Amino acid sequence: MSLISGNVPKHLVVDARTGFLTATGDIATALPPFAEQYSLDSKSTTMVDLGSAPMPTENKGRATVQSFIEKYLQVEPRDWDITVGLSHNAMMDDQTNSLESKVRSAGENFRRDMSNKCFEALDSGDSTTAYGACYDGLSFFNNSHIDEGADYQTAQDNLYSLDLTLNNFKTVRAAGRSFLDDRGEPVDLMHNLIVCHPDQEFEVSQITGNPQDATVADRAINPYSGQVSYITSAKLTSGSWSLVDTSRQAKPVYMAVREQPNLQAAWFDPNAGEGGMYYFKFYARYNVFYGDWRLALMGKS
């Protein structure tokens, strides 16, 4: 519930809300393609997902009952706010819409922060320090993924330490296509997006857009050209890169939102200098959590 002081002119509150909402827009569309927004309906939510459906078994006169594997992950939002101040004198003297400009930048920064956290989650997915663990209790990128109760018991690996080259990309993508679901069946994912730091834009553009292999003299065919795209972000560690499958409805990273960014409070401090100060506090509750580890591989951390 918003707490709006009666000593703040109504038109300022209206301007703040309007400018802020215009800037925030649709938060979900601001997220990178490897992430998706999920709405939380309580302070702490237990995410539940079912494993793969069982494969057919021969019917020998009676049904063989097979169970789904259930996967759990506890998700809690974090609290975030932006508080901006505007002096009475500045508001009266400045004819360049200072309030609207500040408010709009606050809204844009919520969008930017949500997007940044998705990139940061992908970048730090080889540990559980920043954004927690995957549903199996391990870091999202790990050498030892085994779904509890799965029909397979050989550890699966989505964590590598390879520079971004065409040959290393080939190695990582082939590994992703060999992942097994919890029934031990190949999931045959087509990881189609490279996420990397801007310092690797030349290398990644050669992999994704050059129909020839630029690393060899005979210009051999590059079969991945046009099949894979890329995005860069300075929020990633220099030299790091990941390979993601964005073609499916499920995503490797989720932005869990309990409370959308909103104008929570506005008040006036008459004792501040410059004729007093109007304050506007914008508030939101959200956090990042990880989805299925099979949807992404870390080429290098």
Secondary structure, DSSP 4 states (H G I P E B T S, - for coil): --EE-TTS-HHHHHHHHHHHHHHH--HHHHS-TTEEEEE--SSSEEEEEE-PPPPP---SSS----PPPEEEEEE--EEEEEEEEEEHHHHHH--S-HHHHHHHHHHHHHHHHHHHHHHHHHHTTTSSTTT---TTSS-SS-S-B--TT-S--S-B--B----S-HHHHHHHHHHHHT-B-TTS-B------EEEE-GGGHHHHHHHHH-SB-TTSTT--B-TTTTT-EEEE-TTSPTT-EEEE--SSSS-SEEEEEEEEEEEEEEEEETTSTTT-EEEEEEEEEEEEEE--GGGEEEEE-
